Amino acid sequence: MSFAVAAEGVTRRFGRRWALRGIDFAVPRGAVVALLGANGTGKTTLLRVISTLLRPTAGRVEVLGHALPAGGDAIRARTAFMTAGGHAYEELTGVENLRFATRMSGVDVPADALREALAAVDLAGAGDVPVRGWSTGMRKRLELARLRLRPLELVLLDEPFVSLDEDGVALVHDAVRAWRDAGAAVLIASHRVDDATRHADEVVRLEGGRVGADAG
């Protein structure tokens, strides 16, 4: 089996606190995997390691055929990470945020396509408004628009359902289906079991920084 993510013995320590303790973990290519666990069990830390934002203290990680940390650039070009709070530049408008993000990814998207992406997540009326005053839910919708503007092989979603209303949650489910149908692997870290597992091919549970019993 070919894997989008393969981790062996991964640990991560912050000072004297261990966030990950010898994680063995894999995400098959083209699969949707739900990563479950309560707050503080290491879900976000593991996603940050996979996304190249954090280096593991020990262990081996391979993402899309590239070993970390050497393959970081190649991994980032084909991977997207949606953070729990939704990352955006406060002083830029919705359209400007999308334009900046796509250009940083090496993709030049026409202005009308940027606005279409905002409309698809019900943000058509906010495209020219600075993000500074946006709610967390609006920021997460903006993240969804950003992620769907370029082809991806691996999508990492950290608590994607939090701070969204019912329509926003439906948008996340639509996006997961679209990524899966396009052949991308999707890793959903969440404590909301029903939503996280709706499309899951595999379920993994973290407990105290370790892989616990398989929930699926």
N, CA, C and O of each residue as an XYZ file, in Angstrom:
864
protein
N       0.835     -1.199      0.000
C       0.000      0.000      0.000
C       0.868      1.246      0.000
O       1.884      1.302      0.693
N       0.467      2.249     -0.778
C       1.199      3.508     -0.846
C       0.624      4.494      0.173
O      -0.592      4.612      0.327
N       1.516      5.193      0.856
C       1.071      6.076      1.932
C       1.369      7.537      1.625
O       2.439      7.873      1.118
N       0.402      8.406      1.941
C       0.636      9.847      1.884
C       1.455     10.295      3.082
O       2.275     11.206      2.973
N       1.233      9.655      4.230
C       1.981      9.944      5.454
C       2.398      8.628      6.085
O       1.590      7.710      6.222
N       3.664      8.541      6.469
C       4.162      7.377      7.213
C       5.080      7.886      8.317
O       6.119      8.488      8.046
N       4.688      7.641      9.555
C       5.467      8.102     10.711
C       5.818      6.913     11.588
O       4.982      6.048     11.847
N       7.074      6.882     12.045
C       7.540      5.797     12.898
C       8.246      6.360     14.121
O       9.213      7.111     13.999
N       7.763      5.996     15.292
C       8.430      6.379     16.535
C       8.523      7.873     16.752
O       9.499      8.349     17.332
N       7.528      8.627     16.298
C       7.614     10.088     16.355
C       7.315     10.599     17.767
O       6.282     10.280     18.357
N       8.217     11.376     18.275
C       8.020     12.043     19.554
C       8.225     13.536     19.372
O       8.944     13.979     18.476
N       7.578     14.304     20.243
C       7.782     15.749     20.243
C       7.658     16.240     21.677
O       6.672     15.973     22.364
N       8.690     16.967     22.111
C       8.720     17.481     23.475
C       8.776     18.999     23.454
O       9.491     19.594     22.648
N       8.011     19.622     24.350
C       8.060     21.056     24.565
C       8.580     21.273     25.987
O       7.835     21.155     26.959
N       9.878     21.594     26.090
C      10.471     21.683     27.411
C      10.457     20.312     28.066
O      11.027     19.359     27.535
N       9.799     20.211     29.229
C       9.724     18.935     29.941
C       8.437     18.178     29.622
O       8.221     17.074     30.123
N       7.587     18.770     28.793
C       6.304     18.134     28.484
C       6.391     17.390     27.156
O       6.846     17.943     26.155
N       5.954     16.137     27.156
C       5.921     15.331     25.949
C       4.537     15.430     25.313
O       3.544     15.021     25.915
N       4.469     15.973     24.092
C       3.189     16.083     23.382
C       2.908     14.827     22.565
O       1.758     14.406     22.445
N       3.961     14.226     22.001
C       3.847     12.967     21.249
C       4.856     11.991     21.818
O       5.995     12.359     22.107
N       4.429     10.728     21.980
C       5.281      9.718     22.613
C       5.338      8.460     21.742
O       4.545      7.536     21.919
N       6.270      8.439     20.817
C       6.494      7.235     20.018
C       5.336      6.885     19.097
O       4.851      5.754     19.104
N       4.896      7.850     18.310
C       3.750      7.660     17.424
C       4.146      6.841     16.191
O       5.098      7.188     15.491
N       3.422      5.768     15.932
C       3.467      5.048     14.657
C       2.127      5.304     13.981
O       1.072      4.988     14.530
N       2.179      5.885     12.774
C       0.951      6.417     12.188
C       1.099      6.470     10.678
O       2.175      6.783     10.167
N       0.008      6.162      9.951
C       0.061      6.206      8.495
C      -1.275      6.646      7.922
O      -2.335      6.351      8.474
N      -1.203      7.362      6.800
C      -2.390      7.777      6.041
C      -2.227      7.261      4.619
O      -1.342      7.735      3.906
N      -3.051      6.303      4.174
C      -2.939      5.811      2.799
C      -3.248      6.913      1.789
O      -4.062      7.794      2.064
N      -2.616      6.870      0.648
C      -2.922      7.829     -0.415
C      -4.391      7.687     -0.819
O      -4.899      6.577     -0.980
N      -5.055      8.822     -0.979
C      -6.447      8.834     -1.407
C      -7.459      8.499     -0.334
O      -8.652      8.411     -0.624
N      -7.013      8.307      0.906
C      -7.922      7.917      1.990
C      -8.288      9.113      2.851
O      -7.556     10.102      2.908
N      -9.427      9.012      3.520
C      -9.834      9.968      4.541
C      -9.624      9.295      5.891
O     -10.189      8.234      6.155
N      -8.819      9.906      6.738
C      -8.528      9.349      8.053
C      -8.981     10.332      9.126
O      -8.627     11.510      9.081
N      -9.762      9.852     10.090
C     -10.194     10.658     11.222
C      -9.232     10.442     12.378
O      -8.986      9.306     12.784
N      -8.688     11.533     12.907
C      -7.773     11.500     14.042
C      -8.527     12.063     15.245
O      -8.734     13.272     15.350
N      -8.932     11.174     16.146
C      -9.797     11.562     17.254
C      -9.010     11.691     18.549
O      -7.901     11.176     18.685
N      -9.620     12.397     19.495
C      -9.002     12.546     20.808
C      -9.442     13.834     21.458
O      -9.800     14.797     20.780
N      -9.414     13.846     22.777
C      -9.778     15.054     23.517
C      -8.717     16.127     23.330
O      -7.636     15.853     22.809
N      -9.023     17.346     23.754
C      -8.040     18.421     23.704
C      -6.806     18.040     24.524
O      -6.919     17.495     25.622
N      -5.624     18.339     23.968
C      -4.388     18.060     24.683
C      -3.817     16.679     24.474
O      -2.855     16.305     25.146
N      -4.380     15.912     23.562
C      -3.879     14.547     23.339
C      -2.798     14.481     22.268
O      -2.216     13.418     22.048
N      -2.516     15.606     21.591
C      -1.432     15.625     20.609
C      -1.870     15.736     19.170
O      -1.032     15.666     18.271
N      -3.162     15.908     18.918
C      -3.649     15.944     17.529
C      -3.032     17.098     16.743
O      -2.496     16.894     15.653
N      -3.106     18.298     17.289
C      -2.571     19.466     16.580
C      -1.063     19.356     16.399
O      -0.538     19.698     15.340
N      -0.369     18.885     17.420
C       1.088     18.724     17.308
C       1.439     17.771     16.177
O       2.354     18.049     15.402
N       0.732     16.659     16.068
C       1.012     15.707     14.989
C       0.764     16.342     13.629
O       1.561     16.152     12.710
N      -0.321     17.089     13.481
C      -0.586     17.759     12.202
C       0.493     18.778     11.886
O       0.892     18.916     10.729
N       0.964     19.483     12.877
C       2.011     20.487     12.645
C       3.324     19.831     12.240
O       4.076     20.395     11.446
N       3.609     18.650     12.775
C       4.794     17.912     12.347
C       4.646     17.470     10.898
O       5.565     17.647     10.098
N       3.499     16.897     10.555
C       3.271     16.422      9.189
C       3.335     17.570      8.190
O       3.829     17.401      7.075
N       2.836     18.736      8.588
C       2.796     19.893      7.680
C       4.139     20.598      7.559
O       4.260     21.550      6.788
N       5.140     20.163      8.294
C       6.514     20.699      8.328
C       6.643     21.936      9.203
O       7.703     22.562      9.211
N       5.605     22.311      9.940
C       5.701     23.476     10.819
C       6.500     23.181     12.084
O       7.049     24.098     12.695
N       6.570     21.916     12.481
C       7.340     21.496     13.649
C       8.252     20.335     13.270
O       7.877     19.475     12.472
N       9.438     20.316     13.843
C      10.308     19.154     13.688
C      10.075     18.206     14.858
O       9.964     18.652     16.000
N      10.001     16.916     14.590
C       9.868     15.982     15.710
C      11.154     15.949     16.526
O      12.246     16.156     15.998
N      11.007     15.689     17.809
C      12.180     15.536     18.664
C      12.940     14.271     18.301
O      14.169     14.235     18.366
N      12.202     13.231     17.918
C      12.803     11.970     17.481
C      11.809     11.263     16.580
O      10.627     11.603     16.552
N      12.301     10.272     15.842
C      11.434      9.504     14.964
C      11.593      9.886     13.508
O      12.327     10.815     13.170
N      10.895      9.156     12.648
C      10.994      9.360     11.199
C       9.614      9.665     10.627
O       8.625      9.022     10.979
N       9.563     10.666      9.729
C       8.311     11.035      9.070
C       8.560     11.160      7.576
O       9.503     11.830      7.153
N       7.719     10.517      6.778
C       7.755     10.632      5.325
C       6.383     11.082      4.851
O       5.366     10.485      5.204
N       6.363     12.142      4.046
C       5.110     12.705      3.544
C       5.179     12.786      2.027
O       6.078     13.417      1.472
N       4.229     12.148      1.360
C       4.168     12.141     -0.107
C       5.491     11.695     -0.725
O       5.931     12.223     -1.747
N       6.109     10.715     -0.081
C       7.345     10.150     -0.609
C       8.600     10.912     -0.268
O       9.685     10.543     -0.717
N       8.480     11.989      0.534
C       9.635     12.809      0.903
C       9.863     12.744      2.409
O       8.931     12.917      3.194
N      11.095     12.496      2.800
C      11.429     12.432      4.212
C      11.607     13.832      4.779
O      12.146     14.720      4.120
N      11.148     14.014      6.001
C      11.365     15.280      6.706
C      12.706     15.224      7.440
O      13.122     14.159      7.896
N      13.393     16.391      7.556
C      12.975     17.719      7.086
C      13.437     18.064      5.670
O      13.051     19.102      5.132
N      14.249     17.215      5.070
C      14.862     17.571      3.789
C      13.838     17.867      2.702
O      14.060     18.746      1.870
N      12.717     17.144      2.695
C      11.742     17.309      1.622
C      10.671     18.337      1.881
O       9.608     18.285      1.262
N      10.921     19.276      2.785
C       9.899     20.235      3.187
C       9.286     21.029      2.054
O       8.065     21.172      1.997
N      10.093     21.545      1.160
C       9.572     22.369      0.058
C       8.644     21.560     -0.844
O       7.574     22.038     -1.220
N       9.042     20.352     -1.189
C       8.221     19.507     -2.059
C       6.916     19.122     -1.374
O       5.874     19.025     -2.023
N       6.973     18.903     -0.065
C       5.765     18.550      0.688
C       4.799     19.724      0.726
O       3.607     19.554      0.470
N       5.296     20.904      1.041
C       4.417     22.084      1.162
C       3.756     22.440     -0.155
O       2.655     22.990     -0.163
N       4.402     22.139     -1.259
C       3.824     22.460     -2.568
C       2.594     21.622     -2.880
O       1.788     22.002     -3.729
N       2.438     20.496     -2.210
C       1.345     19.563     -2.533
C       0.429     19.305     -1.344
O      -0.450     18.445     -1.401
N       0.643     20.064     -0.257
C      -0.085     19.854      0.987
C      -0.699     21.162      1.456
O      -0.147     22.233      1.206
N      -1.839     21.084      2.135
C      -2.457     22.260      2.738
C      -2.877     21.933      4.156
O      -3.290     20.811      4.448
N      -2.768     22.923      5.041
C      -3.083     22.752      6.453
C      -4.096     23.820      6.856
O      -3.800     25.014      6.805
N      -5.286     23.388      7.254
C      -6.315     24.296      7.757
C      -6.253     24.289      9.274
O      -6.556     23.280      9.912
N      -5.857     25.426      9.852
C      -5.696     25.507     11.292
C      -7.045     25.652     11.991
O      -8.052     25.984     11.365
N      -7.045     25.398     13.292
C      -8.298     25.426     14.047
C      -8.941     26.804     14.040
O     -10.167     26.916     14.007
N      -8.126     27.855     14.071
C      -8.687     29.208     14.112
C      -8.826     29.869     12.761
O      -9.447     30.926     12.654
N      -8.259     29.268     11.723
C      -8.322     29.877     10.402
C      -7.283     30.977     10.261
O      -7.434     32.047     10.851
N      -6.238     30.732      9.494
C      -5.158     31.713      9.345
C      -5.508     32.733      8.268
O      -5.982     32.373      7.191
N      -5.269     34.010      8.570
C      -5.477     35.073      7.585
C      -4.666     36.295      7.998
O      -4.304     36.456      9.163
N      -4.391     37.149      7.021
C      -3.687     38.402      7.289
C      -4.722     39.481      7.582
O      -5.558     39.806      6.739
N      -4.652     40.027      8.784
C      -5.687     40.911      9.313
C      -5.948     42.131      8.431
O      -7.099     42.524      8.244
N      -4.891     42.730      7.890
C      -5.034     43.983      7.163
C      -5.516     43.797      5.728
O      -5.882     44.769      5.067
N      -5.520     42.557      5.240
C      -5.930     42.296      3.865
C      -7.414     41.931      3.804
O      -7.983     41.424      4.771
N      -8.023     42.195      2.658
C      -9.410     41.791      2.443
C      -9.476     40.295      2.128
O      -8.449     39.627      2.008
N     -10.693     39.788      2.000
C     -10.849     38.385      1.650
C     -10.197     38.051      0.322
O      -9.464     37.068      0.217
N     -10.460     38.865     -0.695
C      -9.872     38.631     -2.013
C      -8.362     38.741     -1.955
O      -7.656     37.928     -2.551
N      -7.856     39.747     -1.238
C      -6.404     39.943     -1.148
C      -5.735     38.781     -0.426
O      -4.634     38.376     -0.798
N      -6.380     38.244      0.591
C      -5.823     37.080      1.282
C      -5.703     35.890      0.342
O      -4.681     35.204      0.326
N      -6.750     35.647     -0.441
C      -6.695     34.527     -1.386
C      -5.641     34.754     -2.451
O      -4.912     33.829     -2.810
N      -5.552     35.977     -2.961
C      -4.551     36.276     -3.991
C      -3.140     36.049     -3.448
O      -2.304     35.437     -4.113
N      -2.881     36.547     -2.238
C      -1.553     36.398     -1.640
C      -1.224     34.923     -1.419
O      -0.123     34.475     -1.736
N      -2.188     34.168     -0.873
C      -1.942     32.765     -0.562
C      -1.665     31.947     -1.811
O      -0.764     31.109     -1.815
N      -2.429     32.181     -2.870
C      -2.225     31.398     -4.095
C      -0.909     31.765     -4.770
O      -0.222     30.889     -5.297
N      -0.550     33.042     -4.763
C       0.727     33.429     -5.362
C       1.906     32.868     -4.576
O       2.921     32.489     -5.162
N       1.775     32.813     -3.245
C       2.838     32.211     -2.440
C       2.973     30.723     -2.730
O       4.038     30.140     -2.527
N       1.902     30.112     -3.201
C       1.935     28.696     -3.572
C       2.366     28.488     -5.009
O       2.405     27.355     -5.488
N       2.695     29.589     -5.715
C       3.147     29.494     -7.090
C       2.041     29.418     -8.112
O       2.282     29.028     -9.254
N       0.809     29.788     -7.721
C      -0.342     29.744     -8.613
C      -0.907     31.149     -8.773
O      -1.148     31.838     -7.782
N      -1.120     31.576    -10.014
C      -1.701     32.894    -10.277
C      -3.151     32.690    -10.706
O      -3.424     32.277    -11.833
N      -4.075     32.985     -9.794
C      -5.492     32.744    -10.024
C      -6.172     34.040    -10.437
O      -5.983     35.060     -9.774
N      -6.961     34.036    -11.514
C      -7.663     35.260    -11.943
C      -8.584     35.790    -10.851
O      -9.090     35.031    -10.025
N      -8.794     37.102    -10.861
C      -9.603     37.746     -9.831
C     -11.018     37.187     -9.776
O     -11.580     37.023     -8.693
N     -11.599     36.894    -10.940
C     -12.973     36.379    -10.920
C     -13.037     35.001    -10.275
O     -14.042     34.654     -9.653
N     -11.973     34.210    -10.417
C     -11.947     32.892     -9.790
C     -11.826     33.016     -8.266
O     -12.373     32.201     -7.524
N     -11.104     34.043     -7.813
C     -11.003     34.277     -6.375
C     -12.367     34.625     -5.789
O     -12.742     34.142     -4.721
N     -13.093     35.465     -6.500
C     -14.428     35.854     -6.016
C     -15.403     34.679     -6.090
O     -16.274     34.538     -5.231
N     -15.259     33.849     -7.099
C     -16.101     32.655     -7.186
C     -15.823     31.717     -6.014
O     -16.740     31.097     -5.476
N     -14.561     31.619     -5.626
C     -14.209     30.769     -4.494
C     -14.837     31.292     -3.206
O     -15.306     30.510     -2.379
N     -14.846     32.611     -3.034
C     -15.489     33.202     -1.858
C     -16.991     32.976     -1.888
O     -17.599     32.661     -0.865
N     -17.584     33.136     -3.053
C     -19.030     32.915     -3.173
C     -19.398     31.474     -2.840
O     -20.460     31.214     -2.275
N     -18.521     30.541     -3.189
C     -18.802     29.123     -2.951
C     -18.859     28.778     -1.469
O     -19.446     27.767     -1.084
N     -18.242     29.628     -0.628
C     -18.291     29.408      0.826
C     -19.122     30.497      1.510
O     -18.965     30.763      2.702
N     -20.005     31.119      0.731
C     -20.950     32.126      1.257
C     -20.259     33.357      1.825
O     -20.699     33.909      2.834
N     -19.173     33.793      1.181
C     -18.473     35.008      1.595
C     -18.425     36.045      0.482
O     -17.555     36.916      0.481
N     -19.352     35.957     -0.461
C     -19.334     36.872     -1.604
C     -19.400     38.328     -1.157
O     -18.754     39.184     -1.761
N     -20.159     38.621     -0.122
C     -20.325     39.998      0.322
C     -19.186     40.528      1.158
O     -19.177     41.707      1.510
N     -18.211     39.670      1.489
C     -17.110     40.082      2.359
C     -15.782     40.152      1.626
O     -14.742     40.361      2.251
N     -15.800     39.981      0.312
C     -14.552     39.910     -0.432
C     -13.692     41.141     -0.360
O     -12.468     41.037     -0.444
N     -14.292     42.315     -0.204
C     -13.537     43.567     -0.167
C     -13.448     44.155      1.237
O     -13.108     45.326      1.406
N     -13.753     43.343      2.237
C     -13.723     43.781      3.636
C     -12.473     43.217      4.313
O     -12.206     42.020      4.201
N     -11.692     44.065      5.022
C     -10.520     43.540      5.732
C     -10.913     42.444      6.713
O     -11.961     42.512      7.355
N     -10.061     41.441      6.818
C     -10.356     40.280      7.656
C     -10.337     40.632      9.143
O     -10.831     39.862      9.967
N      -9.778     41.774      9.486
C      -9.613     42.167     10.884
C     -10.894     41.998     11.705
O     -10.840     41.561     12.855
N     -12.024     42.335     11.130
C     -13.271     42.274     11.866
C     -14.077     41.000     11.656
O     -15.229     40.921     12.083
N     -13.495     40.014     11.012
C     -14.232     38.785     10.698
C     -14.322     37.874     11.922
O     -13.451     37.890     12.792
N     -15.386     37.083     11.969
C     -15.539     36.068     13.004
C     -14.648     34.867     12.687
O     -14.128     34.739     11.579
N     -14.481     33.983     13.687
C     -13.704     32.762     13.459
C     -14.349     31.899     12.382
O     -13.656     31.294     11.564
N     -15.682     31.844     12.387
C     -16.373     31.065     11.364
C     -16.115     31.570      9.965
O     -15.930     30.776      9.042
N     -16.099     32.902      9.790
C     -15.803     33.487      8.483
C     -14.364     33.185      8.062
O     -14.096     32.913      6.892
N     -13.455     33.235      9.013
C     -12.051     32.948      8.705
C     -11.881     31.495      8.255
O     -11.090     31.200      7.359
N     -12.637     30.595      8.889
C     -12.535     29.190      8.495
C     -13.132     28.964      7.116
O     -12.629     28.141      6.351
N     -14.186     29.676      6.793
C     -14.727     29.599      5.435
C     -13.698     30.120      4.427
O     -13.549     29.563      3.339
N     -12.994     31.188      4.794
C     -11.931     31.711      3.923
C     -10.849     30.661      3.711
O     -10.331     30.521      2.603
N     -10.499     29.916      4.770
C      -9.518     28.844      4.647
C      -9.996     27.770      3.679
O      -9.214     27.257      2.878
N     -11.282     27.430      3.751
C     -11.825     26.447      2.812
C     -11.695     26.934      1.373
O     -11.321     26.176      0.479
N     -12.010     28.207      1.166
C     -11.877     28.769     -0.181
C     -10.433     28.687     -0.652
O     -10.173     28.331     -1.801
N      -9.490     29.018      0.234
C      -8.063     28.984     -0.135
C      -7.624     27.577     -0.505
O      -6.941     27.376     -1.510
N      -8.017     26.605      0.306
C      -7.566     25.234      0.072
C      -8.097     24.660     -1.232
O      -7.463     23.798     -1.841
N      -9.267     25.139     -1.662
C      -9.870     24.570     -2.866
C      -9.448     25.291     -4.145
O      -9.976     25.010     -5.221
N      -8.497     26.219     -4.030
C      -8.054     26.970     -5.205
C      -6.843     26.355     -5.897
O      -6.419     26.841     -6.946
N      -6.282     25.294     -5.326
C      -5.138     24.659     -5.994
C      -5.204     23.159     -5.805
O      -5.782     22.689     -4.825
N      -4.627     22.395     -6.718
C      -4.637     20.934     -6.588
C      -3.782     20.487     -5.411
O      -2.700     21.026     -5.177
N      -4.273     19.498     -4.672
C      -3.576     19.033     -3.481
C      -3.544     17.504     -3.461
O      -4.423     16.835     -4.004
N      -2.512     16.981     -2.824
C      -2.418     15.540     -2.624
C      -2.644     15.142     -1.170
O      -2.928     13.981     -0.874
N      -2.518     16.113     -0.263
C      -2.731     15.854      1.160
C      -3.340     17.095      1.794
O      -2.810     18.197      1.655
N      -4.465     16.909      2.497
C      -5.151     18.006      3.178
C      -5.212     17.673      4.665
O      -5.677     16.601      5.051
N      -4.736     18.602      5.494
C      -4.727     18.435      6.942
C      -5.722     19.417      7.551
O      -5.592     20.627      7.368
N      -6.706     18.906      8.266
C      -7.768     19.737      8.833
C      -7.745     19.610     10.349
O      -7.946     18.522     10.890
N      -7.499     20.728     11.035
C      -7.441     20.740     12.486
C      -8.731     21.345     13.041
O      -8.973     22.541     12.878
N      -9.555     20.531     13.691
C     -10.848     20.954     14.247
C     -11.638     21.779     13.223
O     -12.010     22.916     13.513
N     -11.900     21.232     12.042
C     -12.527     22.032     10.981
C     -13.988     22.383     11.242
O     -14.520     23.285     10.596
N     -14.654     21.691     12.175
C     -16.087     21.923     12.382
C     -16.382     22.924     13.494
O     -17.511     23.397     13.625
N     -15.370     23.246     14.292
C     -15.563     24.159     15.413
C     -15.793     25.588     14.905
O     -15.166     26.013     13.934
N     -16.686     26.316     15.557
C     -17.009     27.717     15.253
C     -17.779     27.895     13.951
O     -17.917     29.020     13.470
N     -18.279     26.813     13.373
C     -19.076     26.900     12.150
C     -20.535     26.584     12.458
O     -20.842     25.734     13.293
N     -21.427     27.290     11.762
C     -22.841     26.960     11.871
C     -23.134     25.732     11.011
O     -22.230     25.158     10.403
N     -24.394     25.342     10.967
C     -24.762     24.118     10.241
C     -24.382     24.200      8.771
O     -23.914     23.216      8.198
N     -24.579     25.365      8.151
C     -24.209     25.516      6.744
C     -22.702     25.426      6.554
O     -22.227     24.861      5.569
N     -21.949     25.986      7.501
C     -20.496     25.912      7.415
C     -19.980     24.500      7.554
O     -19.052     24.105      6.847
N     -20.575     23.722      8.466
C     -20.197     22.318      8.626
C     -20.470     21.555      7.334
O     -19.673     20.710      6.927
N     -21.595     21.856      6.693
C     -21.919     21.200      5.420
C     -20.880     21.528      4.353
O     -20.556     20.677      3.524
N     -20.351     22.762      4.364
C     -19.310     23.137      3.409
C     -18.042     22.313      3.612
O     -17.384     21.927      2.645
N     -17.703     22.045      4.871
C     -16.531     21.208      5.143
C     -16.741     19.801      4.593
O     -15.846     19.235      3.965
N     -17.913     19.245      4.828
C     -18.197     17.898      4.311
C     -18.136     17.871      2.778
O     -17.618     16.923      2.188
N     -18.663     18.909      2.147
C     -18.599     18.988      0.686
C     -17.146     19.023      0.210
O     -16.787     18.374     -0.772
N     -16.314     19.792      0.923
C     -14.906     19.905      0.539
C     -14.185     18.576      0.710
O     -13.385     18.192     -0.143
N     -14.458     17.871      1.799
C     -13.813     16.570      2.026
C     -14.183     15.593      0.914
O     -13.328     14.865      0.409
N     -15.456     15.582      0.537
C     -15.875     14.699     -0.565
C     -15.152     15.066     -1.863
O     -14.720     14.187     -2.609
N     -15.025     16.368     -2.126
C     -14.363     16.812     -3.358
C     -12.896     16.419     -3.374
O     -12.393     15.963     -4.400
N     -12.200     16.587     -2.254
C     -10.792     16.198     -2.190
C     -10.636     14.691     -2.363
O      -9.760     14.233     -3.097
N     -11.483     13.926     -1.688
C     -11.412     12.464     -1.817
C     -11.659     12.037     -3.257
O     -10.946     11.185     -3.786
N     -12.671     12.631     -3.893
C     -12.985     12.266     -5.272
C     -11.852     12.634     -6.224
O     -11.683     12.000     -7.265
N     -11.074     13.662     -5.868
C      -9.935     14.072     -6.696
C      -8.686     13.254     -6.413
O      -7.654     13.455     -7.054
N      -8.768     12.324     -5.452
C      -7.642     11.455     -5.162
C      -6.722     11.916     -4.061
O      -5.686     11.293     -3.829
N      -7.073     13.010     -3.360
C      -6.231     13.499     -2.274
C      -6.488     12.709     -0.998
O      -7.588     12.204     -0.778
N      -5.473     12.610     -0.170
C      -5.634     12.065      1.178
C      -6.059     13.209      2.090
O      -5.587     14.337      1.946
N      -6.956     12.912      3.029
C      -7.464     13.925      3.947
C      -7.337     13.406      5.369
O      -7.802     12.309      5.679
N      -6.707     14.194      6.234
C      -6.558     13.852      7.650
C      -7.345     14.870      8.460
O      -7.038     16.061      8.437
N      -8.367     14.396      9.181
C      -9.256     15.262      9.947
C      -9.017     15.036     11.430
O      -9.351     13.973     11.954
N      -8.443     16.020     12.115
C      -8.241     15.949     13.562
C      -9.392     16.668     14.246
O      -9.625     17.853     14.008
N     -10.112     15.944     15.098
C     -11.303     16.543     15.705
C     -11.719     15.760     16.933
O     -11.404     14.579     17.072
N     -12.444     16.447     17.837
C     -13.075     15.741     18.950
C     -14.562     15.509     18.663
O     -15.268     14.931     19.490
N     -15.040     15.955     17.496
C     -16.432     15.757     17.104
C     -16.525     14.467     16.282
O     -16.334     14.472     15.066
N     -16.815     13.390     16.958
C     -16.700     12.063     16.371
C     -17.601     11.882     15.153
O     -17.140     11.408     14.114
N     -18.866     12.249     15.260
C     -19.812     12.001     14.170
C     -19.390     12.705     12.883
O     -19.424     12.108     11.807
N     -18.992     13.973     12.994
C     -18.578     14.715     11.797
C     -17.251     14.203     11.262
O     -17.092     14.034     10.053
N     -16.298     13.953     12.152
C     -14.958     13.548     11.714
C     -14.958     12.201     11.013
O     -14.153     11.964     10.112
N     -15.860     11.317     11.425
C     -15.845      9.955     10.887
C     -16.823      9.739      9.738
O     -16.896      8.635      9.199
N     -17.572     10.763      9.355
C     -18.610     10.570      8.336
C     -18.044     10.005      7.044
O     -18.658      9.126      6.439
N     -16.883     10.492      6.606
C     -16.303     10.048      5.338
C     -15.056      9.181      5.551
O     -14.360      8.851      4.591
N     -14.776      8.817      6.795
C     -13.481      8.202      7.113
C     -13.367      6.765      6.620
O     -14.271      5.949      6.801
N     -12.232      6.482      5.994
C     -11.864      5.109      5.661
C     -11.183      4.434      6.839
O     -11.271      3.218      7.007
N     -10.497      5.239      7.663
C      -9.834      4.727      8.855
C     -10.023      5.724      9.992
O     -10.185      6.924      9.771
N      -9.999      5.198     11.210
C     -10.130      6.031     12.405
C      -8.982      5.704     13.353
O      -8.724      4.539     13.654
N      -8.296      6.750     13.820
C      -7.187      6.601     14.760
C      -7.479      7.494     15.957
O      -7.939      8.625     15.796
N      -7.212      6.987     17.157
C      -7.455      7.769     18.367
C      -6.129      8.027     19.090
O      -5.323      7.116     19.280
N      -5.921      9.282     19.487
C      -4.752      9.621     20.311
C      -5.169      9.732     21.763
O      -6.219     10.289     22.085
N      -4.327      9.192     22.636
C      -4.568      9.233     24.079
C      -3.241      9.534     24.755
O      -2.334      8.702     24.766
N      -3.136     10.728     25.318
C      -1.908     11.079     26.019
C      -0.681     11.085     25.145
O       0.403     10.711     25.594
N      -0.833     11.509     23.890
C       0.307     11.572     22.993
C       0.693     10.255     22.360
O       1.713     10.159     21.678
N      -0.129      9.234     22.586
C       0.130      7.912     21.991
C      -1.071      7.473     21.167
O      -2.190      7.933     21.397
N      -0.841      6.590     20.215
C      -1.939      6.000     19.459
C      -2.635      4.998     20.365
O      -2.013      4.063     20.871
N      -3.969      5.209     20.571
C      -4.736      4.315     21.409
C      -5.446      3.272     20.583
O      -5.036      2.946     19.469
N      -6.507      2.761     21.144
C      -7.286      1.732     20.446
C      -7.926      2.315     19.208
O      -8.383      3.458     19.221
N      -7.963      1.538     18.134
C      -8.601      1.952     16.882
C     -10.093      2.132     17.118
O     -10.783      1.210     17.554
N     -10.593      3.366     16.816
C     -12.003      3.651     17.055
C     -12.866      3.180     15.921
O     -14.091      3.229     16.029
N     -12.273      2.721     14.822
C     -13.062      2.338     13.661
C     -12.951      0.895     13.347
O     -13.564      0.423     12.389
